[in-house]
Amino acid sequence: MNSEICIVFHSGFGHTHKVAEAIAQGGQGTLLRVDESGELPPGGWDRLDQAKAIVFGSPTYMGNVSWQFKKFLDASSSVWFKQGWRNKLSAGFTNSAGINGDKQSTLQALFTVSQQHGMIWLGTGMMPSNTKASTRDDLNYLASFSGLTAATPADATVDEVSSGDLATALVFGKRVAEVVSLLTRGS
């Protein structure tokens, strides 16, 4: 795995974790899980400092990030004070039970924090699957551009996350890796 790309996320029921794994697989990134108390594991802050790209991920609960992920974001204010993530690449993803589920407000919250840190935000860069022939298993069926979105029914098991959403996450991870490579060559 590539420690240049760190996917920091919280997952309440495992669905968001599954999406994070697909992003990590696509970008050869490493996973950094925010636990049920809103804390990073030992060494987590150092891993984020060393990464060239940070991909933020949280389920959408009540139109925003989970409280656990919000606690992590608030704790990042000590990094913000030193501008420790300035000019790092950033991106975001979310998952909720509904097709819409106010996921864009979660992505906006992640984007806002990235901008407060002076980071460079990366969208999906994918065309939507928005024709009559499109199916739920197609790439970017949810047609999100500012960040990756996934929808998993509330009663679905972790193994029932949409294959189209997982394929989209894989391609999104590849895009993050591609842009990290472009930026690294340019420096």
Secondary structure, 3 states (H helix, E strand, C coil): CEEEEEEEECCCCCHHHHHHHHHHHHHCEEEEECCCCCCCCCCHHHHHHHCCEEEEEEECECCECCHHHHHHHHHCHHHHHHCCCCCCEEEEEEEECCCCCCHHHHHHHHHHHHHHCCCEECCCCCCCCCCCCCCCCCCCCCCCCCCEEEECCCCCCHHHCCHHHHHHHHHHHHHHHHHHHHHHHHC
